[in-house]
Amino acid sequence: MYAEPKFIDGAPNMSPFMQMMRFRLYAGKVLLSESRREAGESSRSAEASALSAEAIAGIRKALAPLAALPNWVIWRWKKKRKDSKPTKVPYCPNQPRRKASASDPATWSSFEVALGASAKADGIGFCLLGSPFGAFDIDDCRDVETGAVSPWAMELVQRSKSYAEITPSGTGLRIIGIAEGARVHRKQRVNDFSLESYRNATRYITITGKHLPGAATETANIDALMDEVVAELNGGVKSGSAGAKSESAEDIEDIGVDDPRLAKLAAKWKALGHQGVGLAEEYKGDRSRALFAFTCECFRADIAESVIASCLMRWKIGEHIRESANITRTLQRTLERARQFVADSELFRMNEQHAVLPIGGKTRVATWDDDPEFPGRKTIVRVSPLADFKALHTSTGTLSTNAASPRPSRLVRGGSTIRSADSTTAACASCQRRMRTSSAAR
């Protein structure tokens, strides 16, 4: 039975029927909210959480010291591109649509708030920066169907004597413990899987509450173990190896702006590299140009290539590299181009504009320039016999005798080239067809 109709929020011009319907909707909202309140907030939060009741209870017990800190975020699976691998993107528990940052405590919240907001996410996570906790992240070491764990990974769990859980994918493990030493942010290869070590790092870790059977049920100090393991995998004395092993391409160190190895790099370049300061103003948002300039400046400052690579893989300046389809190849190409430019800028410019190509059984040098029909695009504008090209650039000093035998891939940039006879027009067209075919094949 409905209550007697009455005006709501002042609606004297509404018909009696519309007033009745508006009141019924209003009454329904009130009744629904009251029934939810009677059910209790705690039960509603538990039901809405992305974690099971058992997992929540496990976190409250085993990770109570972490739950007491306001370092919590929520996360969702996201793809940068349709064909890319999904990543776990952190979001603010207080504002679930806003992305969180592992370096910004203003975007973190308490465990309870994160737990309540997890209904709008795929899970919860803990930000390590500034906390007395660290973690080992072991990828691809567990069989999802059988639950079998790699012997090496299980040995590390036993050595840690600390809490360990199964990661969201089910194929990895995470060891969480007390870690208050110097910053560590390393990724190293171990057989067919990888190990990431975090201590006081700008990183967040996902928390599932899925305790690994056989592991400890509380956190222990893992400082000494982390130092030992990083040294072992890095070819240190403790590994028992006769010589030091080179780090893998994925073994990228987290470099801070105050790292002494960057002492010769000017403050403005550090600001550009670390935070992208000046990217919009000086480089008009051109990330490729800013990346190349930063990398060249690092080589001029005599910074070790491994340190430069770490900066490119961890700092904002390297976003362009990390978004590429083949990160390792793009990183190596960036370092190679910058190194060559700093060592010999003239040869670099020549290498960027010319290429040696086999055409009709003979070696020709193709020259790129701006396409008049498509501004901003490069095209082959002429093809010259190799002998003529070498003769011209050797006589003008733009091609040294050491470069007289060009590489079969790319050759030189800059300097004028010889415009051959009219027959080169057909050769140029043939060269363009070959280039298009080669690009399509790749």
C-alpha beads as a LAMMPS data file, in Angstrom:
LAMMPS data file: protein, C-alpha beads

442 atoms
441 bonds

1 atom types
1 bond types

-500.0 500.0 xlo xhi
-500.0 500.0 ylo yhi
-500.0 500.0 zlo zhi

Masses

1 110.0

Atoms # bond

1 1 1 0.000 0.000 0.000
2 1 1 1.417 3.346 -1.058
3 1 1 1.500 6.428 1.108
4 1 1 -0.666 9.384 0.217
5 1 1 0.850 11.386 -2.682
6 1 1 2.466 14.657 -1.805
7 1 1 4.698 17.274 -3.406
8 1 1 8.383 16.352 -3.354
9 1 1 11.137 18.955 -3.773
10 1 1 8.391 21.374 -4.751
11 1 1 6.691 20.340 -7.994
12 1 1 3.348 22.230 -8.067
13 1 1 3.097 22.055 -11.854
14 1 1 3.302 18.247 -12.018
15 1 1 0.165 16.218 -12.620
16 1 1 -1.125 14.072 -9.726
17 1 1 -0.106 10.917 -11.612
18 1 1 3.491 12.097 -12.114
19 1 1 3.695 13.188 -8.488
20 1 1 2.538 9.694 -7.450
21 1 1 5.162 7.977 -9.650
22 1 1 7.931 10.277 -8.393
23 1 1 7.036 9.527 -4.799
24 1 1 6.982 5.766 -5.447
25 1 1 10.500 5.909 -6.897
26 1 1 11.693 7.972 -3.957
27 1 1 10.153 5.566 -1.453
28 1 1 11.782 2.613 -3.239
29 1 1 15.213 4.156 -2.898
30 1 1 14.687 4.749 0.808
31 1 1 13.498 1.195 1.448
32 1 1 16.422 -0.276 -0.537
33 1 1 19.037 1.772 1.324
34 1 1 17.497 0.859 4.698
35 1 1 17.561 -2.856 3.860
36 1 1 21.230 -2.597 2.911
37 1 1 22.065 -0.863 6.161
38 1 1 20.287 -3.587 8.103
39 1 1 22.410 -6.222 6.339
40 1 1 25.556 -4.545 7.710
41 1 1 28.517 -2.904 6.013
42 1 1 31.047 -5.596 6.895
43 1 1 29.189 -8.413 5.190
44 1 1 28.515 -6.244 2.138
45 1 1 32.224 -5.395 1.806
46 1 1 33.237 -9.040 2.141
47 1 1 30.795 -10.119 -0.562
48 1 1 31.880 -7.311 -2.902
49 1 1 35.622 -7.906 -2.474
50 1 1 37.674 -9.411 -5.313
51 1 1 39.317 -11.694 -2.723
52 1 1 37.781 -14.716 -1.062
53 1 1 36.926 -14.666 2.636
54 1 1 39.713 -17.204 3.234
55 1 1 42.271 -15.029 1.435
56 1 1 41.216 -11.932 3.386
57 1 1 41.540 -13.806 6.672
58 1 1 44.975 -15.047 5.614
59 1 1 46.177 -11.537 4.838
60 1 1 44.889 -10.171 8.129
61 1 1 46.794 -12.878 9.999
62 1 1 50.023 -13.464 8.047
63 1 1 50.488 -9.938 6.677
64 1 1 49.121 -7.955 9.596
65 1 1 52.157 -5.589 9.635
66 1 1 51.493 -4.710 5.975
67 1 1 47.745 -4.371 6.549
68 1 1 48.478 -1.766 9.229
69 1 1 50.203 0.558 6.724
70 1 1 48.419 2.985 4.316
71 1 1 50.356 1.653 1.308
72 1 1 47.504 -0.120 -0.481
73 1 1 46.168 0.206 -4.028
74 1 1 43.814 -1.756 -6.251
75 1 1 44.698 -3.031 -9.730
76 1 1 43.051 -4.045 -12.993
77 1 1 44.186 -5.999 -16.025
78 1 1 44.798 -3.640 -18.944
79 1 1 46.217 -3.952 -22.472
80 1 1 48.206 -1.131 -24.079
81 1 1 47.414 -2.599 -27.481
82 1 1 45.044 -5.307 -28.693
83 1 1 47.909 -7.676 -29.447
84 1 1 49.938 -6.877 -26.318
85 1 1 50.180 -8.815 -23.086
86 1 1 47.860 -7.505 -20.337
87 1 1 49.510 -5.741 -17.415
88 1 1 48.359 -5.041 -13.864
89 1 1 47.689 -1.305 -13.699
90 1 1 47.328 0.212 -10.170
91 1 1 44.402 2.499 -9.283
92 1 1 43.493 4.646 -6.281
93 1 1 41.162 2.875 -3.829
94 1 1 39.526 6.214 -2.938
95 1 1 39.047 7.111 -6.615
96 1 1 38.834 3.795 -8.499
97 1 1 38.894 5.460 -11.929
98 1 1 42.139 7.317 -11.221
99 1 1 45.476 5.589 -11.764
100 1 1 47.749 5.208 -8.767
101 1 1 51.528 5.524 -8.698
102 1 1 54.003 3.419 -6.740
103 1 1 55.961 6.630 -6.111
104 1 1 53.050 8.809 -4.904
105 1 1 51.675 8.038 -1.403
106 1 1 48.764 10.417 -2.079
107 1 1 47.314 7.739 -4.369
108 1 1 47.466 4.980 -1.750
109 1 1 44.967 4.061 0.976
110 1 1 44.469 1.803 3.952
111 1 1 43.967 -1.927 3.631
112 1 1 40.286 -1.699 4.550
113 1 1 39.583 0.977 1.942
114 1 1 41.423 -1.022 -0.714
115 1 1 39.529 -4.142 0.266
116 1 1 36.209 -2.350 -0.101
117 1 1 37.202 -0.896 -3.489
118 1 1 38.474 -4.221 -4.818
119 1 1 34.954 -5.044 -6.040
120 1 1 35.664 -2.559 -8.834
121 1 1 39.050 -4.106 -9.640
122 1 1 40.843 -7.409 -10.221
123 1 1 42.816 -7.345 -6.986
124 1 1 44.734 -5.355 -4.398
125 1 1 48.397 -4.434 -4.089
126 1 1 50.971 -3.043 -1.670
127 1 1 53.439 -0.228 -2.493
128 1 1 56.925 -0.997 -1.164
129 1 1 58.483 2.473 -1.295
130 1 1 59.205 3.810 2.204
131 1 1 58.019 0.626 3.911
132 1 1 60.180 -1.854 5.870
133 1 1 59.180 -4.681 3.532
134 1 1 60.623 -6.262 0.390
135 1 1 59.797 -9.125 -1.908
136 1 1 61.077 -11.778 -4.293
137 1 1 58.899 -12.247 -7.369
138 1 1 59.483 -15.574 -9.160
139 1 1 57.729 -15.865 -12.529
140 1 1 56.791 -19.056 -14.418
141 1 1 57.994 -21.416 -11.699
142 1 1 54.703 -23.160 -10.876
143 1 1 52.427 -25.538 -12.774
144 1 1 48.854 -24.269 -12.500
145 1 1 47.224 -27.686 -12.960
146 1 1 49.413 -29.799 -10.661
147 1 1 50.660 -27.112 -8.275
148 1 1 54.223 -28.376 -8.717
149 1 1 56.885 -25.763 -7.981
150 1 1 60.374 -25.540 -9.483
151 1 1 62.994 -26.996 -7.085
152 1 1 65.066 -23.794 -7.262
153 1 1 62.043 -21.641 -6.389
154 1 1 61.003 -23.919 -3.531
155 1 1 64.546 -23.875 -2.174
156 1 1 64.459 -20.074 -2.146
157 1 1 61.167 -20.159 -0.251
158 1 1 62.691 -22.461 2.356
159 1 1 65.831 -20.318 2.633
160 1 1 63.756 -17.199 3.250
161 1 1 61.785 -18.669 6.167
162 1 1 59.205 -16.016 5.340
163 1 1 55.635 -15.819 4.054
164 1 1 55.108 -16.836 0.422
165 1 1 51.987 -16.826 -1.741
166 1 1 50.833 -17.707 -5.245
167 1 1 50.587 -14.817 -7.711
168 1 1 47.375 -13.869 -9.596
169 1 1 48.357 -15.846 -12.714
170 1 1 48.909 -18.994 -10.663
171 1 1 52.232 -19.596 -12.415
172 1 1 54.435 -17.577 -10.077
173 1 1 55.351 -17.141 -6.419
174 1 1 56.001 -14.114 -4.275
175 1 1 58.051 -14.144 -1.077
176 1 1 57.322 -11.220 1.234
177 1 1 59.521 -10.309 4.162
178 1 1 61.135 -7.573 6.221
179 1 1 63.744 -5.699 4.167
180 1 1 65.240 -2.415 5.368
181 1 1 68.573 -2.336 3.533
182 1 1 69.668 -0.269 0.513
183 1 1 67.430 -0.027 -2.511
184 1 1 67.267 -3.096 -4.746
185 1 1 65.250 -3.394 -7.968
186 1 1 66.632 -6.246 -10.067
187 1 1 65.329 -8.712 -12.639
188 1 1 67.559 -11.713 -13.304
189 1 1 67.212 -14.933 -15.282
190 1 1 67.152 -18.304 -13.534
191 1 1 66.970 -21.274 -15.894
192 1 1 63.581 -21.005 -17.650
193 1 1 62.076 -18.370 -15.369
194 1 1 62.978 -14.987 -13.910
195 1 1 63.483 -13.590 -10.430
196 1 1 62.724 -10.001 -9.452
197 1 1 64.071 -8.633 -6.172
198 1 1 62.542 -5.521 -4.576
199 1 1 63.670 -3.580 -1.524
200 1 1 62.739 0.058 -0.874
201 1 1 61.920 0.175 -4.587
202 1 1 59.415 2.291 -6.473
203 1 1 57.246 -0.741 -7.046
204 1 1 53.959 -2.215 -5.956
205 1 1 53.309 -5.934 -5.516
206 1 1 49.986 -7.711 -5.906
207 1 1 48.640 -9.458 -2.824
208 1 1 46.410 -12.520 -3.291
209 1 1 46.341 -14.107 0.174
210 1 1 46.823 -17.534 -1.486
211 1 1 49.397 -18.945 0.901
212 1 1 51.896 -21.404 -0.597
213 1 1 51.687 -24.765 1.202
214 1 1 54.932 -25.489 3.010
215 1 1 55.956 -21.844 3.359
216 1 1 56.128 -19.859 6.596
217 1 1 52.937 -18.146 7.746
218 1 1 54.569 -14.916 8.909
219 1 1 57.120 -12.442 7.581
220 1 1 60.814 -12.799 8.443
221 1 1 63.860 -10.649 7.658
222 1 1 65.096 -11.309 4.099
223 1 1 67.779 -8.590 3.847
224 1 1 70.791 -10.917 3.955
225 1 1 69.154 -13.446 1.639
226 1 1 68.345 -10.775 -0.945
227 1 1 71.950 -9.578 -1.029
228 1 1 73.183 -13.159 -1.360
229 1 1 70.773 -14.142 -4.138
230 1 1 71.397 -11.009 -6.213
231 1 1 75.154 -11.616 -5.903
232 1 1 74.795 -15.299 -6.807
233 1 1 72.830 -14.602 -9.981
234 1 1 75.161 -11.748 -10.818
235 1 1 78.204 -14.010 -10.855
236 1 1 79.432 -13.117 -7.380
237 1 1 81.765 -15.175 -5.199
238 1 1 78.865 -16.835 -3.392
239 1 1 77.657 -18.467 -6.585
240 1 1 80.731 -20.697 -6.728
241 1 1 81.350 -19.655 -10.331
242 1 1 84.900 -19.395 -11.605
243 1 1 84.214 -16.137 -13.367
244 1 1 81.627 -13.441 -13.414
245 1 1 78.682 -13.978 -15.741
246 1 1 77.268 -11.180 -17.833
247 1 1 73.843 -9.960 -16.884
248 1 1 70.961 -10.884 -19.151
249 1 1 69.102 -8.321 -21.210
250 1 1 66.302 -8.415 -18.642
251 1 1 68.589 -7.762 -15.686
252 1 1 67.798 -4.061 -15.451
253 1 1 68.835 -2.099 -12.393
254 1 1 66.728 0.686 -10.915
255 1 1 68.860 3.858 -11.164
256 1 1 68.111 6.917 -9.023
257 1 1 68.827 10.499 -10.148
258 1 1 71.319 10.851 -7.309
259 1 1 73.288 7.769 -8.333
260 1 1 77.033 8.640 -8.264
261 1 1 77.487 7.025 -11.684
262 1 1 75.402 9.883 -13.137
263 1 1 77.500 12.609 -11.493
264 1 1 78.754 13.975 -14.832
265 1 1 75.239 14.296 -16.264
266 1 1 73.838 17.828 -15.952
267 1 1 70.749 18.414 -13.826
268 1 1 68.571 19.420 -16.798
269 1 1 69.307 16.125 -18.543
270 1 1 68.486 14.182 -15.385
271 1 1 65.185 16.063 -15.137
272 1 1 64.400 15.303 -18.785
273 1 1 65.273 11.647 -18.403
274 1 1 63.660 10.925 -15.065
275 1 1 60.491 13.041 -15.234
276 1 1 60.287 14.263 -18.837
277 1 1 60.891 17.906 -17.888
278 1 1 61.217 19.935 -21.079
279 1 1 59.761 17.236 -23.341
280 1 1 56.768 19.370 -24.343
281 1 1 58.557 22.730 -24.450
282 1 1 61.951 21.970 -26.005
283 1 1 61.064 18.905 -28.061
284 1 1 57.409 19.710 -28.858
285 1 1 56.365 16.348 -27.444
286 1 1 58.610 14.421 -29.870
287 1 1 59.598 11.486 -27.651
288 1 1 61.945 9.935 -30.220
289 1 1 63.984 13.128 -30.585
290 1 1 64.136 13.666 -26.815
291 1 1 65.176 10.046 -26.280
292 1 1 67.984 10.305 -28.828
293 1 1 69.252 13.614 -27.382
294 1 1 69.250 12.231 -23.829
295 1 1 71.067 9.042 -24.823
296 1 1 73.709 10.978 -26.763
297 1 1 74.302 13.280 -23.787
298 1 1 74.783 10.258 -21.528
299 1 1 77.491 8.910 -23.862
300 1 1 79.165 12.347 -23.952
301 1 1 79.223 12.295 -20.124
302 1 1 81.137 8.973 -20.242
303 1 1 78.342 7.070 -18.494
304 1 1 78.581 3.285 -18.751
305 1 1 76.267 1.790 -21.362
306 1 1 74.707 -0.583 -18.814
307 1 1 73.759 2.407 -16.651
308 1 1 72.285 4.242 -19.648
309 1 1 70.245 1.147 -20.497
310 1 1 68.902 1.015 -16.951
311 1 1 67.837 4.663 -17.160
312 1 1 66.067 4.078 -20.470
313 1 1 64.237 1.051 -19.079
314 1 1 63.210 2.647 -15.772
315 1 1 62.850 6.374 -16.417
316 1 1 60.130 8.285 -18.218
317 1 1 62.401 9.097 -21.173
318 1 1 62.369 5.418 -22.148
319 1 1 58.584 5.015 -22.435
320 1 1 58.945 5.014 -26.222
321 1 1 61.253 1.988 -25.979
322 1 1 59.113 0.089 -23.486
323 1 1 56.018 0.488 -25.671
324 1 1 57.696 -1.026 -28.731
325 1 1 56.883 -4.516 -29.991
326 1 1 60.487 -5.703 -29.474
327 1 1 61.873 -3.902 -26.442
328 1 1 65.326 -5.514 -26.479
329 1 1 65.941 -4.743 -30.139
330 1 1 64.670 -1.166 -29.799
331 1 1 66.895 -0.570 -26.765
332 1 1 69.962 -1.926 -28.530
333 1 1 69.222 0.130 -31.642
334 1 1 68.815 3.303 -29.581
335 1 1 72.129 2.766 -27.815
336 1 1 73.916 1.876 -31.069
337 1 1 72.689 4.974 -32.916
338 1 1 73.572 7.325 -30.051
339 1 1 76.992 5.741 -29.569
340 1 1 77.791 6.083 -33.265
341 1 1 76.560 9.673 -33.414
342 1 1 78.762 10.737 -30.496
343 1 1 81.788 8.866 -31.874
344 1 1 81.479 10.173 -35.448
345 1 1 78.539 12.443 -36.175
346 1 1 79.386 12.828 -39.878
347 1 1 79.524 9.091 -40.460
348 1 1 76.295 8.721 -38.501
349 1 1 74.495 11.246 -40.686
350 1 1 75.718 9.443 -43.797
351 1 1 74.609 6.072 -42.424
352 1 1 71.133 7.445 -41.796
353 1 1 70.596 8.726 -45.346
354 1 1 72.286 6.149 -47.598
355 1 1 72.153 2.365 -47.975
356 1 1 74.058 -0.166 -50.065
357 1 1 71.769 -2.369 -52.146
358 1 1 72.369 -5.082 -54.764
359 1 1 70.525 -4.073 -57.949
360 1 1 70.789 -6.112 -61.139
361 1 1 73.830 -7.986 -59.852
362 1 1 75.705 -4.737 -59.144
363 1 1 76.213 -2.751 -55.954
364 1 1 74.449 0.602 -55.813
365 1 1 74.082 3.285 -53.159
366 1 1 70.501 4.439 -52.579
367 1 1 69.850 7.900 -51.150
368 1 1 66.849 8.873 -49.044
369 1 1 65.372 12.343 -48.900
370 1 1 62.052 14.061 -48.190
371 1 1 59.173 12.840 -50.335
372 1 1 57.721 15.918 -52.104
373 1 1 54.287 14.288 -52.328
374 1 1 54.150 13.216 -48.681
375 1 1 55.713 15.774 -46.297
376 1 1 57.470 14.186 -43.346
377 1 1 58.029 10.886 -45.159
378 1 1 61.370 9.705 -46.567
379 1 1 61.751 8.065 -49.979
380 1 1 64.557 6.931 -52.281
381 1 1 65.347 9.873 -54.561
382 1 1 68.382 8.539 -56.446
383 1 1 70.650 5.551 -56.899
384 1 1 74.397 5.923 -57.578
385 1 1 77.111 3.426 -58.581
386 1 1 79.176 2.481 -55.555
387 1 1 82.461 3.491 -57.188
388 1 1 81.181 7.004 -57.978
389 1 1 79.763 7.406 -54.481
390 1 1 83.044 6.359 -52.845
391 1 1 85.092 8.589 -55.129
392 1 1 83.000 11.664 -54.401
393 1 1 82.874 11.293 -50.626
394 1 1 86.511 10.270 -50.301
395 1 1 87.599 13.350 -52.256
396 1 1 85.343 15.653 -50.207
397 1 1 86.517 14.136 -46.933
398 1 1 83.077 12.965 -45.831
399 1 1 84.049 9.326 -46.281
400 1 1 87.284 8.145 -44.701
401 1 1 89.434 5.404 -46.158
402 1 1 88.331 3.150 -43.324
403 1 1 84.762 3.484 -44.515
404 1 1 85.605 2.918 -48.182
405 1 1 84.162 -0.590 -47.969
406 1 1 80.671 0.122 -46.696
407 1 1 78.652 -2.385 -44.726
408 1 1 76.051 -4.363 -46.674
409 1 1 73.217 -2.923 -44.614
410 1 1 73.157 0.854 -44.077
411 1 1 75.970 3.109 -45.158
412 1 1 76.116 6.866 -44.727
413 1 1 74.150 10.066 -44.183
414 1 1 74.843 13.649 -45.281
415 1 1 76.925 15.071 -48.106
416 1 1 75.866 15.285 -51.737
417 1 1 75.494 12.235 -53.941
418 1 1 76.048 11.727 -57.623
419 1 1 73.058 11.862 -59.919
420 1 1 73.810 9.083 -62.380
421 1 1 72.633 8.717 -65.962
422 1 1 68.961 8.541 -66.835
423 1 1 69.124 4.769 -66.548
424 1 1 69.262 5.123 -62.784
425 1 1 65.607 6.164 -62.828
426 1 1 64.591 2.596 -63.599
427 1 1 67.072 1.319 -61.025
428 1 1 65.569 3.651 -58.434
429 1 1 62.087 2.327 -59.170
430 1 1 63.392 -1.229 -58.930
431 1 1 65.092 -0.374 -55.642
432 1 1 61.876 1.074 -54.237
433 1 1 59.988 -2.085 -55.181
434 1 1 62.653 -4.178 -53.459
435 1 1 62.434 -2.021 -50.349
436 1 1 58.643 -2.334 -50.219
437 1 1 58.865 -6.104 -50.683
438 1 1 61.528 -6.369 -47.972
439 1 1 59.487 -4.247 -45.556
440 1 1 56.387 -6.342 -46.173
441 1 1 58.328 -9.537 -45.565
442 1 1 59.609 -8.245 -42.251

Bonds

1 1 1 2
2 1 2 3
3 1 3 4
4 1 4 5
5 1 5 6
6 1 6 7
7 1 7 8
8 1 8 9
9 1 9 10
10 1 10 11
11 1 11 12
12 1 12 13
13 1 13 14
14 1 14 15
15 1 15 16
16 1 16 17
17 1 17 18
18 1 18 19
19 1 19 20
20 1 20 21
21 1 21 22
22 1 22 23
23 1 23 24
24 1 24 25
25 1 25 26
26 1 26 27
27 1 27 28
28 1 28 29
29 1 29 30
30 1 30 31
31 1 31 32
32 1 32 33
33 1 33 34
34 1 34 35
35 1 35 36
36 1 36 37
37 1 37 38
38 1 38 39
39 1 39 40
40 1 40 41
41 1 41 42
42 1 42 43
43 1 43 44
44 1 44 45
45 1 45 46
46 1 46 47
47 1 47 48
48 1 48 49
49 1 49 50
50 1 50 51
51 1 51 52
52 1 52 53
53 1 53 54
54 1 54 55
55 1 55 56
56 1 56 57
57 1 57 58
58 1 58 59
59 1 59 60
60 1 60 61
61 1 61 62
62 1 62 63
63 1 63 64
64 1 64 65
65 1 65 66
66 1 66 67
67 1 67 68
68 1 68 69
69 1 69 70
70 1 70 71
71 1 71 72
72 1 72 73
73 1 73 74
74 1 74 75
75 1 75 76
76 1 76 77
77 1 77 78
78 1 78 79
79 1 79 80
80 1 80 81
81 1 81 82
82 1 82 83
83 1 83 84
84 1 84 85
85 1 85 86
86 1 86 87
87 1 87 88
88 1 88 89
89 1 89 90
90 1 90 91
91 1 91 92
92 1 92 93
93 1 93 94
94 1 94 95
95 1 95 96
96 1 96 97
97 1 97 98
98 1 98 99
99 1 99 100
100 1 100 101
101 1 101 102
102 1 102 103
103 1 103 104
104 1 104 105
105 1 105 106
106 1 106 107
107 1 107 108
108 1 108 109
109 1 109 110
110 1 110 111
111 1 111 112
112 1 112 113
113 1 113 114
114 1 114 115
115 1 115 116
116 1 116 117
117 1 117 118
118 1 118 119
119 1 119 120
120 1 120 121
121 1 121 122
122 1 122 123
123 1 123 124
124 1 124 125
125 1 125 126
126 1 126 127
127 1 127 128
128 1 128 129
129 1 129 130
130 1 130 131
131 1 131 132
132 1 132 133
133 1 133 134
134 1 134 135
135 1 135 136
136 1 136 137
137 1 137 138
138 1 138 139
139 1 139 140
140 1 140 141
141 1 141 142
142 1 142 143
143 1 143 144
144 1 144 145
145 1 145 146
146 1 146 147
147 1 147 148
148 1 148 149
149 1 149 150
150 1 150 151
151 1 151 152
152 1 152 153
153 1 153 154
154 1 154 155
155 1 155 156
156 1 156 157
157 1 157 158
158 1 158 159
159 1 159 160
160 1 160 161
161 1 161 162
162 1 162 163
163 1 163 164
164 1 164 165
165 1 165 166
166 1 166 167
167 1 167 168
168 1 168 169
169 1 169 170
170 1 170 171
171 1 171 172
172 1 172 173
173 1 173 174
174 1 174 175
175 1 175 176
176 1 176 177
177 1 177 178
178 1 178 179
179 1 179 180
180 1 180 181
181 1 181 182
182 1 182 183
183 1 183 184
184 1 184 185
185 1 185 186
186 1 186 187
187 1 187 188
188 1 188 189
189 1 189 190
190 1 190 191
191 1 191 192
192 1 192 193
193 1 193 194
194 1 194 195
195 1 195 196
196 1 196 197
197 1 197 198
198 1 198 199
199 1 199 200
200 1 200 201
201 1 201 202
202 1 202 203
203 1 203 204
204 1 204 205
205 1 205 206
206 1 206 207
207 1 207 208
208 1 208 209
209 1 209 210
210 1 210 211
211 1 211 212
212 1 212 213
213 1 213 214
214 1 214 215
215 1 215 216
216 1 216 217
217 1 217 218
218 1 218 219
219 1 219 220
220 1 220 221
221 1 221 222
222 1 222 223
223 1 223 224
224 1 224 225
225 1 225 226
226 1 226 227
227 1 227 228
228 1 228 229
229 1 229 230
230 1 230 231
231 1 231 232
232 1 232 233
233 1 233 234
234 1 234 235
235 1 235 236
236 1 236 237
237 1 237 238
238 1 238 239
239 1 239 240
240 1 240 241
241 1 241 242
242 1 242 243
243 1 243 244
244 1 244 245
245 1 245 246
246 1 246 247
247 1 247 248
248 1 248 249
249 1 249 250
250 1 250 251
251 1 251 252
252 1 252 253
253 1 253 254
254 1 254 255
255 1 255 256
256 1 256 257
257 1 257 258
258 1 258 259
259 1 259 260
260 1 260 261
261 1 261 262
262 1 262 263
263 1 263 264
264 1 264 265
265 1 265 266
266 1 266 267
267 1 267 268
268 1 268 269
269 1 269 270
270 1 270 271
271 1 271 272
272 1 272 273
273 1 273 274
274 1 274 275
275 1 275 276
276 1 276 277
277 1 277 278
278 1 278 279
279 1 279 280
280 1 280 281
281 1 281 282
282 1 282 283
283 1 283 284
284 1 284 285
285 1 285 286
286 1 286 287
287 1 287 288
288 1 288 289
289 1 289 290
290 1 290 291
291 1 291 292
292 1 292 293
293 1 293 294
294 1 294 295
295 1 295 296
296 1 296 297
297 1 297 298
298 1 298 299
299 1 299 300
300 1 300 301
301 1 301 302
302 1 302 303
303 1 303 304
304 1 304 305
305 1 305 306
306 1 306 307
307 1 307 308
308 1 308 309
309 1 309 310
310 1 310 311
311 1 311 312
312 1 312 313
313 1 313 314
314 1 314 315
315 1 315 316
316 1 316 317
317 1 317 318
318 1 318 319
319 1 319 320
320 1 320 321
321 1 321 322
322 1 322 323
323 1 323 324
324 1 324 325
325 1 325 326
326 1 326 327
327 1 327 328
328 1 328 329
329 1 329 330
330 1 330 331
331 1 331 332
332 1 332 333
333 1 333 334
334 1 334 335
335 1 335 336
336 1 336 337
337 1 337 338
338 1 338 339
339 1 339 340
340 1 340 341
341 1 341 342
342 1 342 343
343 1 343 344
344 1 344 345
345 1 345 346
346 1 346 347
347 1 347 348
348 1 348 349
349 1 349 350
350 1 350 351
351 1 351 352
352 1 352 353
353 1 353 354
354 1 354 355
355 1 355 356
356 1 356 357
357 1 357 358
358 1 358 359
359 1 359 360
360 1 360 361
361 1 361 362
362 1 362 363
363 1 363 364
364 1 364 365
365 1 365 366
366 1 366 367
367 1 367 368
368 1 368 369
369 1 369 370
370 1 370 371
371 1 371 372
372 1 372 373
373 1 373 374
374 1 374 375
375 1 375 376
376 1 376 377
377 1 377 378
378 1 378 379
379 1 379 380
380 1 380 381
381 1 381 382
382 1 382 383
383 1 383 384
384 1 384 385
385 1 385 386
386 1 386 387
387 1 387 388
388 1 388 389
389 1 389 390
390 1 390 391
391 1 391 392
392 1 392 393
393 1 393 394
394 1 394 395
395 1 395 396
396 1 396 397
397 1 397 398
398 1 398 399
399 1 399 400
400 1 400 401
401 1 401 402
402 1 402 403
403 1 403 404
404 1 404 405
405 1 405 406
406 1 406 407
407 1 407 408
408 1 408 409
409 1 409 410
410 1 410 411
411 1 411 412
412 1 412 413
413 1 413 414
414 1 414 415
415 1 415 416
416 1 416 417
417 1 417 418
418 1 418 419
419 1 419 420
420 1 420 421
421 1 421 422
422 1 422 423
423 1 423 424
424 1 424 425
425 1 425 426
426 1 426 427
427 1 427 428
428 1 428 429
429 1 429 430
430 1 430 431
431 1 431 432
432 1 432 433
433 1 433 434
434 1 434 435
435 1 435 436
436 1 436 437
437 1 437 438
438 1 438 439
439 1 439 440
440 1 440 441
441 1 441 442
